[in-house]
Amino acid sequence: MDPVTALRRIAFLLERSQAATYRVKAFRTAAAVVDAMAPGEAAGRVAAKSLERVPGIGPRTAEVIREALAGGTPGYLERLEGEAAAEEPPAGGEALYRRLTGDCHLHSDWSDGGSPIEEMGRTAAELGHAWAVLTDHSPRLTVARGLSPDRLREQLAVVARLNEEWAPFRLLTGIECDILADGSLDQEDELLERLDVVVVSVHSKLRMDPEPMTRRLEAAVRHPRSDVLGHCTGRLLSGRGRPESRFDAERVFAACAEAGTAVEINCRPERLDPPLRLLRKAVAAGALFAIDTDAHAPGQLDWQRSGCARAQECGVPADRVVTTWSADRILEWAGAD
């Protein structure tokens, strides 16, 4: 087995299980170090017993490299694969999952993600996506290193260059744009016009009274450049948790349906947003949906199964799920005012 492939696969599986960041980083760092070596250098260092002297390679990653170069599957990788296979998959949604073509919500290390754009895009393509949307945070979310207008312009140039190399896979340009307290969006209108897909989400003042929160969300989803309403209640299910934001769901989802803004079915295990009772209301309102991972690391791009199961449970029609559409259809839909 190629040691770079083995190291990257271990990092992927660790990320999918939400392992500690330092553990993931160790394997991704070692993969990059080995990938940069001259042909035969890794094998030569194994023979000379000098592998662990290389910066970025430690005892555990060196063991994986040695076992891969010896021609077998590294034991650590084998154990992680076994644990992943033993996990109980979400019940239902298999047919919808097979129809998925992309993901409208993912982050890179340009904001609060843990991996470069290249790693996120390459992994999305390896998982079988035809397209994915890069949606790093907007400026006001400073805790997540939100992108200033100038940094976002730099990112657009990077994505354009990568797309020249990645065809037929396409990385669409986007942003997760903060919905401000008055319902306006946290980015220059000129820049929003240049993006392929805009996800709008609330990250501040989540405990607003229901009526102003309802007006806030209505205004945001009706904005001409809003395409997806991200994790609409803002709830967190793990750790200390966070309660749902309170708003008139019927009004907000009716506004989404009228404006053509998709309601996100967020697949992060600590979010699973919206709750099923609200997801059913969005179905009844006639809204579109985006089954998204909100991935902050490559291994998390494999989280869409739970969203598909929840969509099936709530009767979401497959033809109203934008993440089953082609890139061309996504661009046509998102570009329509």
C-alpha positions in Angstrom: 0.0 0.0 0.0 1.2 3.5 -0.8 2.1 5.1 2.6 0.7 8.5 1.6 -2.6 6.9 0.8 -2.6 5.0 4.1 -1.7 8.1 6.1 -4.4 10.2 4.4 -7.0 7.5 4.9 -6.2 7.3 8.6 -6.6 11.0 8.9 -9.9 10.8 7.0 -11.3 8.2 9.3 -10.2 10.0 12.4 -11.9 13.2 11.2 -15.1 11.4 10.4 -15.2 10.2 14.0 -14.3 13.7 15.3 -11.0 12.6 16.9 -8.8 15.2 18.5 -7.3 17.6 16.0 -3.7 17.0 17.0 -4.1 13.3 16.1 -5.5 14.1 12.7 -2.8 16.7 12.0 0.0 14.2 12.8 -1.1 11.9 10.0 -1.8 14.7 7.5 1.6 16.2 8.2 3.3 12.9 7.8 1.5 12.3 4.5 2.7 15.6 3.2 6.2 14.9 4.3 6.4 11.5 2.6 4.6 12.9 -0.5 7.4 15.5 -0.9 10.2 12.9 -0.6 12.2 11.8 -3.6 11.3 8.4 -5.2 12.7 5.6 -2.9 13.7 8.0 -0.1 11.1 6.7 2.3 12.1 3.0 1.7 15.8 4.0 2.1 15.1 5.7 5.4 13.2 2.6 6.6 16.2 0.4 5.7 18.6 2.9 7.4 16.2 3.1 10.4 16.3 6.9 10.1 12.6 7.5 9.3 11.7 9.1 12.7 14.5 11.6 12.3 12.5 13.4 9.6 10.6 16.4 11.0 6.9 15.6 10.9 7.2 11.9 11.3 6.7 10.3 14.7 6.6 6.8 16.1 3.0 6.0 15.2 3.2 7.5 11.6 6.6 5.9 11.1 5.0 2.5 12.0 2.3 3.1 9.4 4.8 4.0 6.7 6.9 0.9 7.4 4.0 -1.5 7.3 2.7 0.1 4.1 6.1 -0.2 2.4 6.3 -3.8 3.5 3.3 -4.5 1.3 0.5 -4.9 3.9 -2.3 -2.9 5.3 -1.0 -1.0 8.3 -2.5 -2.4 11.5 -3.8 1.0 12.7 -5.6 1.6 9.5 -7.1 -1.9 9.6 -8.5 -1.2 13.1 -10.0 2.1 12.1 -11.6 0.6 9.0 -13.1 -2.2 11.1 -14.5 0.4 13.6 -16.0 2.4 10.7 -17.6 -0.7 9.2 -19.1 -1.7 12.5 -20.8 1.6 12.9 -24.6 1.4 12.6 -25.5 3.4 9.5 -28.5 5.7 9.7 -31.7 3.8 8.8 -33.3 5.0 5.6 -32.4 7.5 2.9 -30.3 5.1 0.9 -31.9 5.9 -2.5 -31.6 9.7 -1.8 -28.0 9.3 -0.8 -27.2 7.6 -4.1 -28.7 10.6 -5.9 -26.5 13.2 -4.2 -24.1 15.0 -6.4 -22.6 17.7 -4.2 -22.5 19.6 -0.9 -23.3 23.3 -0.5 -21.5 23.9 2.8 -17.9 23.2 3.7 -15.0 25.1 5.3 -11.3 25.3 4.7 -8.3 26.6 6.8 -9.0 30.0 5.3 -11.5 30.4 8.1 -12.2 27.8 10.9 -11.7 24.6 8.9 -8.7 22.4 9.6 -7.4 21.7 6.0 -6.4 23.5 2.9 -8.9 24.1 0.1 -6.9 21.6 -2.0 -7.5 18.8 0.5 -11.2 19.6 0.9 -11.8 19.7 -2.8 -9.8 16.6 -3.6 -11.6 14.6 -0.9 -15.0 15.7 -2.1 -14.1 14.4 -5.6 -12.8 11.1 -4.2 -16.1 10.6 -2.4 -17.8 10.9 -5.8 -19.1 14.4 -5.7 -19.4 16.2 -9.0 -19.2 19.6 -7.3 -19.0 21.2 -3.8 -19.3 24.7 -2.6 -16.5 26.4 -0.5 -18.3 28.4 2.1 -15.8 30.0 4.5 -17.1 32.4 7.1 -17.8 36.1 6.6 -15.9 39.0 8.2 -17.9 39.6 11.4 -17.3 36.1 12.7 -13.8 36.9 13.9 -13.6 33.9 16.2 -13.7 31.8 13.0 -11.3 34.0 11.1 -14.0 35.2 8.8 -12.8 36.4 5.4 -12.5 40.1 4.8 -13.5 41.3 1.3 -9.9 41.3 0.2 -9.2 37.8 1.5 -12.4 36.6 -0.2 -11.1 38.1 -3.5 -7.8 36.2 -3.0 -9.7 33.0 -2.4 -11.7 33.4 -5.6 -8.5 33.5 -7.6 -7.3 30.3 -5.8 -10.5 28.5 -6.6 -10.3 29.5 -10.3 -6.8 28.1 -10.6 -7.8 24.8 -8.9 -10.8 24.3 -11.1 -8.5 24.5 -14.2 -6.7 21.4 -12.7 -9.7 19.5 -11.3 -12.1 19.2 -14.2 -14.6 17.6 -14.5 -15.0 18.1 -10.7 -15.9 21.7 -9.9 -15.4 23.6 -6.7 -18.0 26.4 -6.6 -17.3 29.7 -5.0 -19.4 30.6 -2.0 -19.5 31.9 1.6 -21.3 31.2 4.8 -22.5 34.7 5.4 -23.6 35.9 8.8 -27.2 37.2 9.1 -26.8 40.4 11.1 -29.3 41.5 13.7 -31.4 43.5 11.2 -31.5 40.7 8.6 -28.8 42.2 6.4 -25.9 40.1 5.2 -22.3 40.4 6.3 -20.5 41.0 3.0 -20.3 43.5 0.2 -23.1 43.2 -2.3 -20.6 43.4 -5.2 -18.8 40.3 -3.8 -22.0 38.4 -3.1 -22.9 38.9 -6.8 -19.6 37.3 -7.8 -20.1 34.1 -5.7 -21.8 31.0 -7.1 -23.7 30.0 -3.9 -24.4 32.0 -0.7 -25.3 30.2 2.5 -26.8 32.5 5.1 -26.7 31.6 8.8 -27.2 33.2 12.3 -24.2 33.0 14.6 -24.9 35.9 17.0 -27.8 37.0 19.2 -29.4 33.5 18.8 -31.7 34.2 21.8 -33.5 37.1 20.2 -37.2 37.2 21.0 -39.3 35.2 18.4 -40.8 38.1 16.5 -37.6 40.0 15.7 -35.8 36.7 15.0 -38.6 35.8 12.6 -38.3 39.2 10.8 -34.5 38.8 10.8 -34.6 35.4 9.1 -37.4 36.5 6.6 -35.3 39.4 5.5 -32.2 37.3 5.1 -33.8 34.5 3.0 -35.5 37.1 0.8 -32.2 38.8 0.0 -31.6 38.4 -3.8 -28.2 36.6 -3.2 -29.3 34.2 -0.5 -29.4 30.6 -1.7 -29.4 28.4 1.4 -30.5 29.0 5.0 -27.9 27.3 7.1 -28.6 25.5 10.4 -31.7 27.5 11.0 -32.2 27.0 14.8 -28.5 27.2 15.7 -29.0 24.5 18.3 -26.1 22.4 19.6 -26.8 18.9 21.0 -23.4 18.0 22.5 -21.2 19.4 25.2 -23.0 22.1 27.2 -25.5 22.3 24.4 -27.4 25.3 23.1 -31.2 25.7 22.8 -32.9 26.4 19.5 -33.5 29.9 18.4 -37.2 30.7 18.6 -39.0 32.0 15.5 -42.2 31.5 13.5 -41.2 28.5 11.4 -44.2 28.7 9.1 -43.4 32.3 8.2 -39.7 31.7 7.7 -40.1 28.5 5.6 -42.9 30.2 3.5 -40.4 33.0 2.8 -37.8 30.4 1.8 -40.3 28.7 -0.6 -41.3 32.0 -2.1 -37.8 33.3 -2.6 -36.4 29.9 -3.8 -33.9 29.8 -0.8 -33.2 26.2 0.2 -33.5 25.1 3.8 -30.3 23.3 4.9 -30.5 19.8 6.4 -27.3 20.2 8.4 -25.6 16.8 9.0 -23.1 17.7 11.7 -23.7 15.3 14.6 -23.9 18.1 17.1 -26.4 20.1 15.1 -28.8 17.8 13.1 -30.6 21.0 12.3 -33.5 21.6 11.7 -35.2 19.3 14.2 -37.6 16.8 12.6 -40.8 18.7 13.7 -39.4 21.8 11.9 -38.2 19.9 8.9 -41.7 18.6 8.4 -43.0 22.2 8.4 -40.5 23.1 5.7 -41.7 20.2 3.6 -45.3 21.4 4.0 -44.3 25.0 3.1 -42.9 23.8 -0.3 -39.3 24.7 0.4 -36.2 23.5 -1.4 -33.6 21.6 0.6 -29.8 21.3 0.7 -28.4 18.2 2.5 -25.0 19.6 3.7 -22.2 18.4 5.9 -21.0 21.8 7.2 -17.6 20.0 7.0 -14.6 21.6 8.7 -12.3 18.7 7.8 -12.0 16.3 4.8 -13.3 13.3 6.8 -16.5 15.1 7.7 -17.5 15.3 4.0 -18.8 11.8 4.5 -21.6 12.8 6.9 -24.5 13.2 4.4 -26.1 9.8 5.1 -27.8 11.0 8.3 -29.3 14.0 6.5 -30.7 11.7 3.9 -32.2 9.5 6.5 -33.8 12.5 8.2 -35.1 13.8 4.9 -36.8 10.4 4.1 -38.3 10.3 7.6 -39.9 13.7 7.0 -41.1 13.1 3.5 -38.7 15.4 1.7 -39.2 14.9 -2.1 -35.9 14.1 -3.8 -36.6 16.5 -6.6 -36.6 19.4 -4.1 -33.1 18.5 -2.8 -30.7 20.8 -4.6 -27.7 18.7 -3.6 -29.0 16.1 -6.1 -28.7 18.6 -9.0 -25.9 19.0 -11.5 -23.5 21.9 -11.1 -25.0 23.6 -14.1 -28.5 23.4 -12.6 -27.1 24.7 -9.3 -25.6 27.7 -11.0 -28.7 28.4 -12.9 -30.8 28.3 -9.7 -28.4 30.3 -7.6 -27.9 32.9 -10.2 -31.7 33.6 -10.6 -32.9 36.7 -8.9 
